[in-house]
């Protein structure tokens, strides 16, 4: 059930997965009152908590923030009841992402630092994922040197990962996802230096490596690369990338994707005298209403 919903979300955005997922989660939560041995009970809490995380992120993706927050809290409770440090950390990281999105940076920093508690119990992949989220927060807070150091540590963790030891909810965090996520952390640094640099290179890597199972992630990376180039790079190159990003986004139902396109539209404004940029801005504006 969880795999199916997660696959749908990655392919099409959170719309369908969120609507179906809430009903499935209500059904699955009733299983937690069943009598079972200790190991089975812990496994059930972990499984239901994993489902709650998928449903929560689907709601987050389409802008249903209240439902997302409720499901995240329920998923965190399941992780704690089941004694799953890995699921606890992953859920707190997603809660931090939502807090960032809502502009609650202090709350987000507390959440991601809670996720780092007992990092010795987490896989190297989990430590890399959490480190990148913390690096993004530090960059947004203007603590650029700390952010760069956190990305470097996350890179080291990722190099040492053993994917076969990762729990199911970390399958998505592969080389492409690490490249795209770390690029987000480095983008504020690139903006300050006015050089796309490493952030652009990592986004290019993410676009190249994202498999067809993750078209939403690829669309995000393309849109962010187009916005970065339009802001501090080559606007003509941004047009080429942006056109493909808009085509990718047309398959998604995602409020977050719509807002990424709005950032691209704003980045186009200083270059609207270039006909190709003006055309891209119009295409992106139209796409925002359909995503």
VEXDRENDO-204632 format. One record per residue (C-alpha): chain; residue in three letters; x, z, y. Coordinates in Angstrom, 1 decimal. Example, Ala and Ser with C-alpha at 12.3 -4.5 7.8 and 13.67 -1.06 7.14 Angstrom:
residues 2
+--------+---------+--------+--------+--------+
| cadena | residuo |      u |      w |      v |
+--------+---------+--------+--------+--------+
|      A |     ALA |   12.3 |    7.8 |   -4.5 |
|      A |     SER |   13.7 |    7.1 |   -1.1 |
+--------+---------+--------+--------+--------+
end
This chain:
residues 291
+--------+---------+--------+--------+--------+
| cadena | residuo |      u |      w |      v |
+--------+---------+--------+--------+--------+
|      A |     UNK |    0.0 |    0.0 |    0.0 |
|      A |     UNK |    2.7 |    1.0 |    2.4 |
|      A |     UNK |    4.9 |   -2.0 |    1.6 |
|      A |     UNK |    2.0 |   -4.4 |    2.2 |
|      A |     UNK |    1.1 |   -2.9 |    5.5 |
|      A |     UNK |    4.7 |   -2.9 |    6.7 |
|      A |     UNK |    5.1 |   -6.5 |    5.7 |
|      A |     UNK |    2.0 |   -7.5 |    7.6 |
|      A |     UNK |    3.2 |   -5.6 |   10.7 |
|      A |     UNK |    6.6 |   -7.3 |   10.6 |
|      A |     UNK |    5.1 |  -10.7 |   10.1 |
|      A |     UNK |    2.2 |  -10.6 |   12.6 |
|      A |     UNK |    2.5 |   -7.5 |   14.7 |
|      A |     UNK |    0.6 |   -4.2 |   14.5 |
|      A |     UNK |   -3.0 |   -5.5 |   14.9 |
|      A |     UNK |   -4.2 |   -6.0 |   11.3 |
|      A |     UNK |   -1.8 |   -3.4 |    9.8 |
|      A |     UNK |   -3.1 |   -0.7 |   12.2 |
|      A |     UNK |   -6.8 |   -1.3 |   11.6 |
|      A |     UNK |   -6.5 |   -1.4 |    7.8 |
|      A |     UNK |   -3.8 |    1.3 |    7.7 |
|      A |     UNK |   -5.9 |    4.1 |    9.3 |
|      A |     UNK |   -8.5 |    3.7 |    6.5 |
|      A |     UNK |   -5.8 |    3.7 |    3.9 |
|      A |     UNK |   -4.2 |    6.8 |    5.4 |
|      A |     UNK |   -7.5 |    8.7 |    5.5 |
|      A |     UNK |   -7.9 |    8.0 |    1.8 |
|      A |     UNK |   -4.2 |    8.8 |    0.9 |
|      A |     UNK |   -4.3 |   12.1 |    2.9 |
|      A |     UNK |   -6.9 |   13.5 |    0.5 |
|      A |     UNK |   -4.4 |   13.2 |   -2.3 |
|      A |     UNK |   -2.4 |   16.0 |   -0.7 |
|      A |     UNK |   -5.0 |   18.6 |   -1.7 |
|      A |     UNK |   -4.5 |   17.8 |   -5.4 |
|      A |     UNK |   -2.8 |   20.3 |   -7.6 |
|      A |     UNK |    0.6 |   19.2 |   -8.9 |
|      A |     UNK |    4.0 |   20.4 |   -9.9 |
|      A |     UNK |    6.6 |   21.0 |   -7.2 |
|      A |     UNK |    8.5 |   17.7 |   -7.5 |
|      A |     UNK |    5.3 |   15.6 |   -7.7 |
|      A |     UNK |    3.8 |   17.4 |   -4.7 |
|      A |     UNK |    7.0 |   16.8 |   -2.7 |
|      A |     UNK |    7.0 |   13.2 |   -3.7 |
|      A |     UNK |    3.3 |   12.8 |   -2.6 |
|      A |     UNK |    3.9 |   14.4 |    0.8 |
|      A |     UNK |    6.8 |   12.0 |    1.3 |
|      A |     UNK |    4.8 |    9.0 |    0.2 |
|      A |     UNK |    1.9 |    9.8 |    2.4 |
|      A |     UNK |    4.2 |   10.6 |    5.3 |
|      A |     UNK |    5.9 |    7.2 |    4.9 |
|      A |     UNK |    2.5 |    5.5 |    5.0 |
|      A |     UNK |    1.6 |    7.6 |    8.1 |
|      A |     UNK |    4.8 |    6.3 |    9.8 |
|      A |     UNK |    3.9 |    2.7 |    9.2 |
|      A |     UNK |    0.3 |    3.2 |   10.5 |
|      A |     UNK |    1.7 |    5.1 |   13.5 |
|      A |     UNK |    4.1 |    2.3 |   14.4 |
|      A |     UNK |    1.4 |   -0.3 |   14.0 |
|      A |     UNK |   -0.8 |    1.5 |   16.4 |
|      A |     UNK |    2.2 |    1.9 |   18.8 |
|      A |     UNK |    2.9 |   -1.8 |   18.6 |
|      A |     UNK |   -0.6 |   -2.8 |   19.8 |
|      A |     UNK |   -0.8 |   -0.1 |   22.5 |
|      A |     UNK |   -3.0 |    2.5 |   20.8 |
|      A |     UNK |   -0.7 |    5.4 |   21.9 |
|      A |     UNK |   -3.1 |    8.3 |   21.0 |
|      A |     UNK |   -3.6 |    7.1 |   17.5 |
|      A |     UNK |    0.1 |    6.5 |   17.1 |
|      A |     UNK |    1.0 |   10.0 |   18.3 |
|      A |     UNK |   -1.5 |   11.6 |   15.9 |
|      A |     UNK |   -0.2 |    9.6 |   13.0 |
|      A |     UNK |    3.4 |   10.3 |   13.9 |
|      A |     UNK |    2.7 |   14.1 |   14.1 |
|      A |     UNK |    0.9 |   13.9 |   10.7 |
|      A |     UNK |    3.8 |   12.0 |    9.2 |
|      A |     UNK |    6.3 |   14.6 |   10.6 |
|      A |     UNK |    4.2 |   17.4 |    9.0 |
|      A |     UNK |    4.2 |   15.6 |    5.7 |
|      A |     UNK |    8.0 |   15.2 |    5.8 |
|      A |     UNK |    8.4 |   18.9 |    6.6 |
|      A |     UNK |    6.0 |   20.0 |    3.9 |
|      A |     UNK |    7.7 |   17.7 |    1.4 |
|      A |     UNK |   11.2 |   18.9 |    2.4 |
|      A |     UNK |   12.3 |   15.3 |    3.2 |
|      A |     UNK |   15.1 |   15.5 |    5.8 |
|      A |     UNK |   15.4 |   11.7 |    5.7 |
|      A |     UNK |   11.7 |   11.1 |    6.5 |
|      A |     UNK |   11.7 |   13.8 |    9.1 |
|      A |     UNK |   14.6 |   12.1 |   10.9 |
|      A |     UNK |   13.1 |    8.7 |   10.7 |
|      A |     UNK |    9.8 |    9.9 |   12.0 |
|      A |     UNK |   11.4 |   11.8 |   14.9 |
|      A |     UNK |   13.3 |    8.6 |   15.8 |
|      A |     UNK |   10.1 |    6.6 |   16.0 |
|      A |     UNK |    8.5 |    9.4 |   18.1 |
|      A |     UNK |   11.5 |    9.1 |   20.4 |
|      A |     UNK |   11.0 |    5.4 |   20.7 |
|      A |     UNK |    7.4 |    5.9 |   21.7 |
|      A |     UNK |    8.4 |    8.5 |   24.3 |
|      A |     UNK |   10.9 |    6.0 |   25.7 |
|      A |     UNK |    8.2 |    3.4 |   25.9 |
|      A |     UNK |    5.9 |    5.9 |   27.8 |
|      A |     UNK |    8.7 |    6.8 |   30.2 |
|      A |     UNK |    9.2 |   10.4 |   28.9 |
|      A |     UNK |   13.0 |   10.2 |   28.6 |
|      A |     UNK |   13.6 |   14.0 |   28.5 |
|      A |     UNK |   11.1 |   14.3 |   25.6 |
|      A |     UNK |   12.7 |   11.3 |   23.9 |
|      A |     UNK |   16.2 |   12.9 |   24.1 |
|      A |     UNK |   14.9 |   16.1 |   22.6 |
|      A |     UNK |   13.2 |   14.3 |   19.8 |
|      A |     UNK |   16.2 |   12.2 |   18.9 |
|      A |     UNK |   18.5 |   15.2 |   19.0 |
|      A |     UNK |   16.1 |   17.0 |   16.7 |
|      A |     UNK |   16.5 |   14.0 |   14.4 |
|      A |     UNK |   20.2 |   14.6 |   14.2 |
|      A |     UNK |   19.9 |   18.2 |   12.9 |
|      A |     UNK |   21.4 |   18.4 |    9.4 |
|      A |     UNK |   22.8 |   14.9 |    9.7 |
|      A |     UNK |   24.9 |   15.7 |    6.6 |
|      A |     UNK |   21.6 |   15.2 |    4.6 |
|      A |     UNK |   21.1 |   11.7 |    6.0 |
|      A |     UNK |   22.4 |    8.4 |    4.7 |
|      A |     UNK |   25.0 |    6.5 |    6.8 |
|      A |     UNK |   22.2 |    4.0 |    7.7 |
|      A |     UNK |   20.0 |    6.8 |    9.0 |
|      A |     UNK |   22.9 |    8.2 |   11.1 |
|      A |     UNK |   23.6 |    4.7 |   12.6 |
|      A |     UNK |   19.9 |    4.1 |   13.4 |
|      A |     UNK |   19.5 |    7.5 |   15.1 |
|      A |     UNK |   22.8 |    7.1 |   17.0 |
|      A |     UNK |   21.7 |    3.8 |   18.4 |
|      A |     UNK |   18.4 |    5.3 |   19.7 |
|      A |     UNK |   20.3 |    8.1 |   21.3 |
|      A |     UNK |   22.8 |    5.6 |   22.8 |
|      A |     UNK |   19.9 |    3.7 |   24.3 |
|      A |     UNK |   18.5 |    6.9 |   25.9 |
|      A |     UNK |   21.9 |    7.8 |   27.3 |
|      A |     UNK |   22.3 |    4.4 |   28.8 |
|      A |     UNK |   18.9 |    4.6 |   30.4 |
|      A |     UNK |   19.8 |    7.9 |   31.9 |
|      A |     UNK |   22.9 |    6.4 |   33.5 |
|      A |     UNK |   25.4 |    8.1 |   31.1 |
|      A |     UNK |   27.1 |    4.8 |   30.2 |
|      A |     UNK |   30.4 |    6.1 |   28.9 |
|      A |     UNK |   28.5 |    8.4 |   26.5 |
|      A |     UNK |   26.2 |    5.6 |   25.5 |
|      A |     UNK |   29.2 |    3.3 |   24.7 |
|      A |     UNK |   30.8 |    6.1 |   22.6 |
|      A |     UNK |   27.5 |    6.7 |   20.7 |
|      A |     UNK |   27.2 |    3.0 |   19.9 |
|      A |     UNK |   30.8 |    3.0 |   18.6 |
|      A |     UNK |   30.0 |    6.0 |   16.3 |
|      A |     UNK |   26.8 |    4.2 |   15.1 |
|      A |     UNK |   28.9 |    1.1 |   14.3 |
|      A |     UNK |   31.2 |    3.3 |   12.2 |
|      A |     UNK |   28.3 |    4.8 |   10.3 |
|      A |     UNK |   26.8 |    1.4 |    9.7 |
|      A |     UNK |   30.1 |    0.0 |    8.3 |
|      A |     UNK |   30.1 |    2.9 |    5.8 |
|      A |     UNK |   26.5 |    2.5 |    4.7 |
|      A |     UNK |   25.4 |    2.1 |    1.1 |
|      A |     UNK |   22.1 |    0.3 |    1.3 |
|      A |     UNK |   21.2 |    1.1 |   -2.3 |
|      A |     UNK |   21.0 |    4.8 |   -1.4 |
|      A |     UNK |   18.6 |    4.3 |    1.6 |
|      A |     UNK |   15.0 |    5.5 |    1.3 |
|      A |     UNK |   12.2 |    2.8 |    1.5 |
|      A |     UNK |   11.5 |    3.4 |    5.2 |
|      A |     UNK |   15.0 |    2.3 |    6.1 |
|      A |     UNK |   15.0 |   -1.0 |    4.3 |
|      A |     UNK |   14.3 |   -2.7 |    7.6 |
|      A |     UNK |   17.6 |   -1.4 |    9.2 |
|      A |     UNK |   19.9 |   -4.1 |    8.1 |
|      A |     UNK |   22.8 |   -5.8 |    9.9 |
|      A |     UNK |   20.4 |   -7.9 |   12.0 |
|      A |     UNK |   18.4 |   -4.8 |   13.1 |
|      A |     UNK |   21.5 |   -2.8 |   13.9 |
|      A |     UNK |   22.8 |   -5.7 |   16.0 |
|      A |     UNK |   19.5 |   -6.0 |   17.9 |
|      A |     UNK |   19.0 |   -2.3 |   18.4 |
|      A |     UNK |   22.5 |   -1.6 |   19.6 |
|      A |     UNK |   22.2 |   -4.5 |   22.0 |
|      A |     UNK |   19.3 |   -2.7 |   23.6 |
|      A |     UNK |   21.5 |    0.3 |   24.1 |
|      A |     UNK |   24.2 |   -1.8 |   25.7 |
|      A |     UNK |   22.0 |   -3.8 |   28.0 |
|      A |     UNK |   21.9 |   -1.3 |   30.8 |
|      A |     UNK |   25.8 |   -1.3 |   30.7 |
|      A |     UNK |   25.7 |   -5.2 |   30.8 |
|      A |     UNK |   23.3 |   -5.1 |   33.8 |
|      A |     UNK |   25.6 |   -2.7 |   35.7 |
|      A |     UNK |   28.7 |   -4.8 |   35.0 |
|      A |     UNK |   26.7 |   -8.1 |   35.6 |
|      A |     UNK |   28.1 |   -9.5 |   32.4 |
|      A |     UNK |   26.0 |  -10.3 |   29.3 |
|      A |     UNK |   29.1 |   -9.6 |   27.2 |
|      A |     UNK |   28.7 |   -7.5 |   24.0 |
|      A |     UNK |   24.9 |   -7.1 |   24.5 |
|      A |     UNK |   24.4 |  -10.8 |   24.4 |
|      A |     UNK |   26.7 |  -11.3 |   21.5 |
|      A |     UNK |   24.8 |   -8.7 |   19.4 |
|      A |     UNK |   21.5 |  -10.3 |   20.3 |
|      A |     UNK |   22.8 |  -13.6 |   19.2 |
|      A |     UNK |   23.9 |  -12.0 |   15.9 |
|      A |     UNK |   20.5 |  -10.5 |   15.4 |
|      A |     UNK |   18.7 |  -13.8 |   16.0 |
|      A |     UNK |   21.0 |  -15.5 |   13.5 |
|      A |     UNK |   20.7 |  -12.9 |   10.8 |
|      A |     UNK |   17.0 |  -11.9 |   11.0 |
|      A |     UNK |   15.3 |  -13.1 |    7.8 |
|      A |     UNK |   11.9 |  -14.8 |    7.7 |
|      A |     UNK |   10.4 |  -11.5 |    6.7 |
|      A |     UNK |   11.0 |  -10.1 |   10.2 |
|      A |     UNK |    9.8 |  -12.8 |   12.7 |
|      A |     UNK |    8.6 |  -10.1 |   15.1 |
|      A |     UNK |   12.2 |   -8.6 |   15.3 |
|      A |     UNK |   13.6 |  -12.1 |   15.9 |
|      A |     UNK |   11.1 |  -12.8 |   18.6 |
|      A |     UNK |   12.0 |   -9.6 |   20.4 |
|      A |     UNK |   15.7 |  -10.4 |   20.2 |
|      A |     UNK |   15.2 |  -13.9 |   21.5 |
|      A |     UNK |   13.0 |  -12.7 |   24.4 |
|      A |     UNK |   15.6 |  -10.0 |   25.3 |
|      A |     UNK |   18.4 |  -12.5 |   25.2 |
|      A |     UNK |   16.5 |  -14.9 |   27.4 |
|      A |     UNK |   15.8 |  -12.1 |   29.9 |
|      A |     UNK |   19.4 |  -10.9 |   29.9 |
|      A |     UNK |   20.7 |  -14.5 |   30.5 |
|      A |     UNK |   18.1 |  -15.1 |   33.2 |
|      A |     UNK |   19.1 |  -11.9 |   35.0 |
|      A |     UNK |   22.9 |  -12.0 |   34.9 |
|      A |     UNK |   23.8 |  -15.1 |   32.9 |
|      A |     UNK |   23.0 |  -18.8 |   32.8 |
|      A |     UNK |   19.3 |  -19.5 |   33.7 |
|      A |     UNK |   19.4 |  -22.9 |   32.0 |
|      A |     UNK |   20.6 |  -21.3 |   28.7 |
|      A |     UNK |   17.9 |  -18.7 |   29.2 |
|      A |     UNK |   15.2 |  -21.4 |   29.4 |
|      A |     UNK |   16.2 |  -22.9 |   26.0 |
|      A |     UNK |   16.2 |  -19.4 |   24.4 |
|      A |     UNK |   13.0 |  -18.4 |   26.2 |
|      A |     UNK |   11.1 |  -21.5 |   25.0 |
|      A |     UNK |   11.8 |  -20.6 |   21.4 |
|      A |     UNK |   11.0 |  -16.9 |   22.0 |
|      A |     UNK |    7.6 |  -17.9 |   23.3 |
|      A |     UNK |    6.9 |  -20.1 |   20.3 |
|      A |     UNK |    7.9 |  -17.1 |   18.0 |
|      A |     UNK |    5.7 |  -14.7 |   20.0 |
|      A |     UNK |    2.6 |  -16.9 |   19.6 |
|      A |     UNK |    2.2 |  -15.7 |   16.0 |
|      A |     UNK |    2.1 |  -12.0 |   16.9 |
|      A |     UNK |   -0.5 |   -9.5 |   17.9 |
|      A |     UNK |    1.8 |   -7.0 |   19.7 |
|      A |     UNK |    1.4 |   -5.3 |   23.1 |
|      A |     UNK |    5.1 |   -4.5 |   23.1 |
|      A |     UNK |    5.8 |   -8.2 |   22.7 |
|      A |     UNK |    3.5 |   -9.0 |   25.6 |
|      A |     UNK |    5.4 |   -6.6 |   27.8 |
|      A |     UNK |    8.8 |   -8.1 |   26.7 |
|      A |     UNK |    7.4 |  -11.5 |   27.9 |
|      A |     UNK |    6.4 |   -9.9 |   31.2 |
|      A |     UNK |   10.0 |   -8.8 |   31.7 |
|      A |     UNK |   11.1 |  -12.4 |   31.2 |
|      A |     UNK |    8.6 |  -13.5 |   33.8 |
|      A |     UNK |   10.0 |  -11.0 |   36.3 |
|      A |     UNK |   13.5 |  -12.2 |   35.5 |
|      A |     UNK |   12.5 |  -15.7 |   36.3 |
|      A |     UNK |   11.4 |  -15.0 |   39.8 |
|      A |     UNK |   14.8 |  -15.4 |   41.6 |
|      A |     UNK |   15.2 |  -18.8 |   39.9 |
|      A |     UNK |   11.7 |  -20.4 |   40.4 |
|      A |     UNK |   13.2 |  -23.2 |   42.5 |
|      A |     UNK |   14.6 |  -24.6 |   39.2 |
|      A |     UNK |   11.7 |  -26.6 |   37.7 |
|      A |     UNK |   12.5 |  -25.7 |   34.1 |
|      A |     UNK |   12.5 |  -22.0 |   35.0 |
|      A |     UNK |    9.2 |  -22.2 |   36.8 |
|      A |     UNK |    7.8 |  -24.0 |   33.7 |
|      A |     UNK |    9.1 |  -21.3 |   31.4 |
|      A |     UNK |    7.6 |  -18.6 |   33.6 |
|      A |     UNK |    4.2 |  -20.3 |   33.4 |
|      A |     UNK |    4.5 |  -20.6 |   29.6 |
|      A |     UNK |    5.4 |  -17.0 |   29.3 |
|      A |     UNK |    2.6 |  -15.9 |   31.5 |
|      A |     UNK |    0.1 |  -17.8 |   29.4 |
|      A |     UNK |    1.6 |  -16.4 |   26.2 |
|      A |     UNK |    1.2 |  -12.8 |   27.4 |
|      A |     UNK |   -2.5 |  -13.1 |   27.4 |
|      A |     UNK |   -2.6 |  -14.4 |   23.8 |
|      A |     UNK |   -0.1 |  -12.0 |   22.2 |
+--------+---------+--------+--------+--------+
end
